[in-house]
Amino acid sequence: MIDFSYYALYLKKYLTDAGDARKDDDEFINARGDMAAGVLEGERRSGSSAEQAQESAMAVLMEGID
């Protein structure tokens, strides 16, 4: 089974399109993707709306990336 992470795929594409050197750093990309997914889950479990949870997850995913 192949495991796909929406957040990791999004970040990989963003970094590739931006020409960022981290585009091939799978460890960085997967770690960020896992953090974002964790934030989304945590936010939803604590009662945040889907939109609020998604915003928080994307903020974590893209933190410090120009």
C-alpha positions in Angstrom: 0.0 0.0 0.0 1.2 3.5 -0.9 0.6 6.2 1.7 -0.2 9.6 0.3 -0.2 12.8 2.4 -2.1 15.7 1.0 0.0 18.1 2.9 3.3 16.5 1.9 2.2 16.5 -1.8 1.1 20.1 -1.5 4.4 21.2 0.1 6.5 19.2 -2.4 4.8 20.9 -5.3 5.1 24.3 -3.7 8.8 23.9 -3.1 9.4 22.5 -6.6 7.5 25.4 -8.2 9.3 27.9 -6.1 12.7 26.4 -6.9 13.4 25.8 -3.2 16.4 23.6 -2.5 14.3 21.7 0.0 12.2 20.3 -2.8 14.1 17.0 -2.6 14.3 16.8 1.2 11.7 14.1 1.7 12.4 13.9 5.5 11.6 17.7 5.8 8.5 17.4 3.6 7.1 14.3 5.3 7.7 15.7 8.8 5.9 19.0 7.9 3.1 17.0 6.3 2.7 14.8 9.4 2.7 17.9 11.6 0.0 19.6 9.5 -2.1 16.5 9.5 -1.7 16.2 13.3 -2.8 19.8 13.7 -5.8 19.3 11.5 -6.9 16.2 13.5 -6.3 18.0 16.9 -8.2 21.1 15.8 -11.2 19.0 14.6 -11.2 16.9 17.8 -11.3 20.1 19.9 -14.3 21.4 18.0 -12.8 23.7 15.4 -14.6 24.0 12.1 -13.2 22.2 9.1 -12.2 25.6 7.7 -10.5 26.7 10.9 -8.7 23.4 11.2 -7.5 23.5 7.6 -6.2 27.1 8.1 -4.2 26.0 11.2 -2.8 23.0 9.4 -1.7 25.1 6.4 -0.1 27.6 8.7 2.0 24.9 10.3 2.9 23.4 6.9 4.1 26.6 5.5 5.7 28.2 8.5 8.9 29.9 7.6 8.6 29.1 3.9 8.6 32.2 1.7 
